[in-house]
Amino acid sequence: MSEEADMHRICLSLPTDRECSATITAIGGEASYAARHFDVEVHLLILDSSDERTREAHARTVAALPRAAGVVVHHLDESAQRDFLRGAIDRAALPEPERILDLMLPDALSYGACTNRAFLIAAALDCRSLHRRDSDCGYQVFDGKPVHPIHHELTSLGKRARDAFAGVSEVTLDPAAADRPVSMVGASFIGELSVDIGGIRELDKEVYDEVVALWAPGHWSAEQKRELVEESFKGAGMLPFTGDHSTLTLVDPMCVDMSNIAFDRDVYERLPLPPATATIGSDYFLIHAVHDAALPGVLHNRHIENYYTGERRTHAGFLAYQTRFVKFLLSMLYLHYVYERMADAGAALLDESGRLDPAPFAAFLAESVRLDRTENERRLDTVAAAYGRLGGKYAEFARGMTADRERLLDEAALDTEDFVLLIGAWEALVQAGRGALR
């Protein structure tokens, strides 16, 4: 059992825009596991942006979940999410309410926005932590039982680091951080690449290396870029779980995946994620923030199984995903600048109470918007030429991307400005929503 004397609430969140009844059933099992083994009340939050027929199937799956003591299920479609957001935005009395609503619930896919909604609802439910899973992932099985990441998350999250020593396999944390709270617990995935570009590697390894290297900072050496390519998007590889191992440390952002992550409320109630649309990787900002602020975390090995959904195999799905990948590459112009400033700032990213301070993050982002776009123009040129050499559907995508060149360049900067705006509104939004669903 947990060492906590009083039961507290946690939010286990599954955002989805696709059919995932099997995942809902599986995550229901993880919620039940958490309630049985820890002194927690688990709020299983399914944020459903799928079509009506799929939502109805999900509702039947939710209704069929076994009743479990200490588990409360919330299945919210976009209409319910919008009603909640409107209420919070109105109570916060923000100056651009419709723009904030659009950043929180855009018409297009947004990895950051769907997680931001989970953050706000977790605050409204008075949850102490947020545990995120994805609809295209499953749990490994060991000795006939699912391997639930929430075991490590609830063993350590929120404790002072020195009080978490006994619950981990090893400690590599600077003793100077021992009195700070464990702010993040995470692992990675096994299985298919986290980014759907394996087809490029199969067609032409040189093109794959050239394109993946584009997410490195422009000033990196060729050797640094080669190392990044070798490490990127592979997660924990293919080796299955054989036994627990966990490390109390400053968690390297390259070692965890957003499908297998948990944050303490003093992280997500302080900072949102970038609300950029159609941009993979836009939900990783807080992982960098926790690391660069030297907040303790736990890295464990209960990796999620990653697989590709059928939608990605369609032609429309291919074109949409490649757009998300290119927008990710363009976002790096701004984010690498910000990450470098964050790394230099270190403890200055924390306020006097030791929590993340939104102000420096917003300042670094605002500075980044003024960067020259030449590096991003080169990124687009490189992708266009590389995809052109691949031919077929890749060349088709490259032609469309080139036609959209100016829009894509503009959107990368506008997405960064939107993030600055949302950071400025975040504290008021959290306060306006806090306890509203208690």
N, C-alpha and C positions, 0 to 999 in steps of 0.2 A: 504493500500500500504506500501511497505518497506520504511524505513526512508532514505535509501541510495539515494542520489541525482542523481547519474549516474548509468545507466544500466551496469551490469557486467555479465559475462558468468559463468554458472555453468554446471557441467557434471552429468547427471542422468544416471547411468550405470547399465546394465543388462548383466552379463556374462552368457552364457548358452552352454550346450553340448547336449541338449535334445529338443524335441518338446515343444514349449511353446507359441503358437500363442495367446492364451487367455491372458497370462501374458504380452506379447508385447502390445496388445490392451489396457490392464489396465494401464500399465506404461506410455503409450502414453497419457492417460487421466491425469495421475499425472503431466506429463510434461506440458500439457496445463493448468492445474490448477496453477502451479507455475508461468507460463508466464502471466496469467491473474491477479494474486493477488500480484505479486512482480515485482520490476523493474529488471528483469533478462532475459537474453537470455539463453534458456535451450538447451543444446546439449545432446540429448538422444542417448547414445552410447550402441549399442547392439554388444557385442563381441561373435560371433557365431562359436562355435567349433563343431557343430553337422554335421551329414552326409549330403551329397549333396541334397537328396530329402527333408530333413527337412529344410535345409537352403533355398531352393526354396520356400517352403511353408511359411517360415518366411518372405522372401522377398515380397511375395504377401500380407501378413498381414501388413508389413511396408508400402507398396504402398497404402493400403486401409485406413491407419490412416487418420482421418480428418485433413485437413490443419489447422494449428494453428499459429497465429502471435507470433513470438518470440520463436518458437520451430524449431530446426534443428535436423534431424535424421541422424545418422551414423550407418549403418549396415555393419560390417566388418567381413568377413570370415577369416580363419586362414592364407590364402595366403596374404590378404591385411595387416593383423596384422604383418606377418613376414616381408613384404616389409618395413613397417614403422620401425620395430625394427632394421632391417639391416641398414637402413639409419641413425638412431640415434646412433647405435653402431659404425658405420664407422666414423661418425663425431666426436664421443667421443674419437676415437683413443685408445680404450682400448686394453690392452696387450693380453687378451684371448677372442677374439671376438666370436668364435664359442661356447665356454663354456658359455659366458654371454647370447648368443642367446638361448641356450638350457635351461638355468635357467629361462629365460623370457617366452619361448614358448616350454615347454617340450612335449615329445610324450605322456606322461601319464597325467592323471588328476591332477591338482594342484590348490587348492583354493587360495593359496597365489599368484601364478604366474598370474592367470587370473585377479586378482585385481591389481597386479603390472602393467599389461598392461593398465588397465583402468587409473591408476595413471599417467603413462607416456603420454598417449593420452590426458588426461585432461590438462596436462602441455603444450602439443603441441597445444592444442586448446585455450590456455591462459585462462583456467577456474579458478575461485577463490575457488571452492569447488568441492568435489566429493561426490555423493550421491549414495549408493549402494543398489540394490535390488537383489533378487534371483528368479530363474525360477520355483522353487517349492513353491512359496508363492503367496498369494493373499491379497487384501485389505479387511478389515472389511467394513461393510455398516452400517451407522447410519442415521436415518431420511431419508432413501432413497438415500443417497449419499455416495460415497467411502470415507473412512477415510484415508487421505493422510498424511504420516509422514512428507513430505517435508514442510508442513505448519510450524511445529515447527523448522525444520532445517533452513529454510530461515528467520524465525523471529529472530533467535539469532546468528547463526554461523558467526564468523569473527568479531563480535562486541567486544569492551572491555566489560568485565564482568559487570562493573557498569552500562554500557549503555544498558545492556540486562535485567536489573532488571524488567523493566516495562512489558516485554513480557512473563514473567513466572509466575506461580502460587505461588511459594515460593522460597526462597533463603536460602541455608544451606552452602554457600561458606565462607571460611575463608576470612575476609576483606583484609588480606594481598595479596590475589590473585585478588583483584577487578580490577586492572589495566591490567591484562593479558587478552588475547583474548579468546573468547569462541572457542575452538579448535575442539570440537566434540559434535554432538547431536545424540542421539540414543534412541531406545526403544527395546522391545523384540518381542515375538510372542505369539500367543495362538494356541492351537490345539495339534497335535501330537508331541511327543518328538523330539527335534532337532537332536538327534542321534538315528539311527535306531536299538535300542536294547530293545525296548518294548517287543519283543517276549521272551527275556530272563526273564524279570520280570514276564510275564504270566506263564512261565514254572516253575520257581523256584526263589522266591524272595531272598533267601539267596545267590544264585549264582549271581544274579543281584547286590546285595549289595557288594559282594566280588569283582566282576570285576570292578564296577564303582569306588570303593574305590582306585583302582590302579592308578587313575590319581592324587591322592593326593601326596604331598611330602612324601618320605619314613619315615621321622622322626616324622610325625604327630601322635597324640594319636588316640586311637580307637574312642573316642568321636568326635574329629575333623573330622575324616573320615566319621562317621555316619552322621554328619551334612552336609558334602559335598555331600554325596549320596542323601540325601533328597532334596537338592537344585538343583542338577545337571540336565541339559538338559530339564527342564520343562518349561522354559520361564516364561511367566506371567500366566500360568495355562490355564483355559478354560473360564474364565469370559469375556464376550464381552465388547466392548467399550460403555460407557454410557455418556461420557462428558470429556472434556479436563482437564488434570492436568500436569504441567511441573515444574521441579525443577532445578534451577541453582546450581551446586554442583561439586564435584569431582566424576565423574561417576564410580560406581562400575562395573568392567568388567563382573561380574556375572549377571548383570541386563540388558544387551543389547545383541543384536544378529547382526551378520554381514549382515543379510538380511535387516536390518533396521537401517542403520548407515550413518552418513555424517561426513566428515573431512574437515577442513580448509586446504588450500594448504600448509601452513607452517608446517603441519604434514606430509602429504604424499610426498611432494617434498623434505623432509629431510631424511625420512627413508622408505625403502620398507618393504614388508612383507616376511616372510620365504618362499622360493620357493619350499619347500618340495613337492614331488609327493605322491599321494595316502595317504594323511594324513589329517584327519579331524582336525579342530581347528587351522590349520597352518595360518589362516588369522586373528587371534585375537591379534597379537603382538602389533599393534599400539594402541589398546584400553588400554592395560596395560601401554604402554609408556606414553600416555596422562595422565592417572591417576597418575602414579608414579612421573611424572615431575610436578604434581600439576597444570596442565593446566585446566582451567575451562571447564565444559561441561554442557549440558542440558539433563536431563533424562525425557522423556515424556511417555505418555500412548497410543499413536496411534500405537498399536501393529499390526504386520503383522499376517496373518493367515498362518500357516505352514501345509503342507500336504505332503504325500509320493507319489512319482511317481510310475507308474507301473513297471519300470525297477528294483526298489529295491525289488519287490515281486518275481522276477525270481531267479533261483538258482545261475546263474552267478552273478547277482546283489548282492545277499546275500553274496557270498564269497568275492566279491570285496569290499563291504562295511565293512565287518568284518576285512579285511586287513587294511583298512583306520583307523578303530577304534584302532586296535592293534598298528599301527604306531603312532597314537596320544598318546597312553599310553607311548610308548618308548620315544617319543619326550619330555615328561615331565621331564625326568631325567635332561636334559639340560636346558629346559625352566624354571623349578622351581628355579634352581640355579641362572639363569639370573634375574628372577623376584625378587628374594630376594635381589640381588645386586642392582637392579633398585630401589626397595623400600628404601633401605638404602641410596642411592645416592640422591634421591629427586631432589632439585633444581640444583644439579651438572649435571643433565641430560640436562640442558639448556645451550646454549652458551651465550656470552655477550649481544646479542640482544634479549634474551628471547625465542629463538626458540630451538627446539630439536637439540641436538648436536650428530651426529652419532658416534663420537669416543668412548664414554663410552659404548654404546650398543655393538659395535663391540668388544671391549676389554672384556666385560663380556662373550660374546658368545665364543670368542676364549679360554678363561679360562675354560669354561664349557666342551669343547671337551676333556679335559684331565681327566675328572671324571672317576672313576672306574665304570665298567659296571655291577657290581654284582647286583645292584638294578634292572636293566633292565632284567637281567637273571631271577631274582625272578618273575618279572612281567610276563614273558613268561611262566614260570613254573606254575604260578597260573592260567593264562588263559587256558593253556593246560589241567590242571587237572579239572578246573571248566567246561569247554566246554565238556570234556570227560564225566563228570557226566550227562550232559544234553542229550548226545547221538545224534543220527541222523545226521542232517546236521552240527550241532555244533561240534560233534566229528570228522566228516570228515574235517571240517575246521582246527581243532586242530592238526590233523595229518599232514596236509599240512604246517601249520605254524611251527610245530616242525622240519619238513624237511628243512624249509627255515630259521631256527633259526639264523645262523651266518650271513646270508645276511641281515636279519632284524636288527640285532644288529649293523652291520657295517653301514647300511643306515642311522640309526638314528644319528650317529656321523657325517657321510658325509653330511647329510642334514644341520647340524649345520655349518660345514665348508663352505658349499655353501652359506649360509646366510651371513656369514662374508665377503665372496668375493663380494656378490652383494651389501652389504652396502658400501664397498669400491668403487664400481663403480657407485653408485647411483647418486651422485651429478653431475658427468660428463654426465651420461645418461640424466638426467633431463635438464641440460643446453643444451645438444645437440639436444634435442627434443623440447625445449621451443619455442612456437610460430610457429613451423614448419607447423601446419595445420590451422593456423590463417586465 
